[in-house]
Amino acid sequence: MAPAAISSSISSGLSDENGYVDIDWDTLGFGLTSTDYMYKMKCFKDEEFTEGKLIPYGNIELSPAACVLNYGQGLFEGMKAIRREDGKVVLFRPDENALRMRIGAERMCMPSPSVDPFIDAVKQTALANKRWIPPPGKGSLYIRPLLLGTGAILGVAPAPEYTFLIYASPVRNYFKEESAALNLYVEDQFDRASRGGAGGVKSITNYAPAMKPLAKAKNNGYSDVLYLDSATGKYIEEVSACNIFMVKDKIISTPPTKGTILPGVTRKSMIEIAREQGFKVEERQIAVEELLEADEAFCTGTAVVVVPVGSITYQAKRVEYGTTDTNSMYKKLSSIYVGIQNGQIEDKKGWIVEIN
Ligand SMILES: *Cc1c(COP(=O)(O)O)cnc(C)c1O
């Protein structure tokens, strides 16, 4: 996972005859590749977001007393625009991201764009940066909406002014080859989220505290951290930035999203797909010991889509899962999910939004 070493200076280059920016799509990574435009909309406290616009991508200016800098009043979202073989550019369930931002904004005392203006802004951002959307199969344009309390305030209180920003970066597919599997470390010292906290919304405040446990796990050779519930330390919750599922005797289980787990759009979609395929899906508490006995485990999120878990390490015990079985649940579900996204499987649910 080397960061992309592509600088924004390339963006001043011309597009090629097919309308793409002149970069080597095969060397794309997950790092930030800045694009041409970003979207910006502002409003005051107790008002509504009404009009935003595309502006050239670049730095933003903030007061040192901006609420987001001092007190972390901010939310983010993550979604993708995908270019299909037929040239269509599509978004996947953008209404879900819009709604999730609204729920988060309520928790963080911020005004937020309504669903339609949110989706419209995402579309505008994707189309303005169209030459940066990778060719079919080479990746996607990762779209990052932000909602920030940018107004200056000294005491702890909601900011007097807010900024909704969207920027985008092309990223490669997580699976370059069918090789990636996560080696998860079950964290029993640090918690990610507590009851009544902000773990159930995409608050920017959730992520800095997770950097230390993640760095520790990576230093010890693990791919990521699996968190336990903070109340009892017995039940699995989620990985740093993706949700987790387990499969035992063909029954799929995942922890319930009751405030301490981020309700992933991929998670929700995977549950719906699995149920439609006739599988039983349970949303329930899962003790870590039960996960260790599972036949299979996998994680879901916009960035990774679906990725198998290769091993789990809990205290001194390491359990390995087979990840190469072609009958595995994660392969079945991910092929349907990806098929709906790229148009090979008919979208009967209205999940796909074409934007060009
Ligand atoms: C964003 C995120 C997820 C995954 O959500 P998706 O909507 O599927 O991308 C899971 N957990 C955390 C903590 C997240 O921030």
The ligand as a Tripos MOL2 file, in Angstrom:
@<TRIPOS>MOLECULE
LIG
   15    15     1     0     0
SMALL
NO_CHARGES

@<TRIPOS>ATOM
      1 C1        -16.8160    4.7030    7.1070 C.3       1 LIG1
      2 C2        -16.6810    3.6630    8.1450 C.ar      1 LIG1
      3 C3        -17.1560    2.3510    7.9710 C.ar      1 LIG1
      4 C4        -17.7030    1.8390    6.6480 C.3       1 LIG1
      5 O1        -18.8040    2.5180    6.1730 O.3       1 LIG1
      6 P1        -19.1950    2.4370    4.6280 P.3       1 LIG1
      7 O2        -20.3910    3.3120    4.5150 O.co2     1 LIG1
      8 O3        -19.4910    1.0270    4.3180 O.co2     1 LIG1
      9 O4        -18.0180    2.9380    3.8690 O.co2     1 LIG1
     10 C5        -17.0760    1.4810    9.0300 C.ar      1 LIG1
     11 N1        -16.5360    1.8450   10.2040 N.ar      1 LIG1
     12 C6        -16.0450    3.0850   10.4130 C.ar      1 LIG1
     13 C7        -15.4710    3.4250   11.7320 C.3       1 LIG1
     14 C8        -16.0970    4.0270    9.3840 C.ar      1 LIG1
     15 O5        -15.5990    5.2500    9.5700 O.3       1 LIG1
@<TRIPOS>BOND
     1     1     2 1
     2     2     3 ar
     3     2    14 ar
     4     3     4 1
     5     3    10 ar
     6     4     5 1
     7     5     6 1
     8     6     7 2
     9     6     8 1
    10     6     9 1
    11    10    11 ar
    12    11    12 ar
    13    12    13 1
    14    12    14 ar
    15    14    15 1
@<TRIPOS>SUBSTRUCTURE
     1 LIG1         1 GROUP 0 **** ****
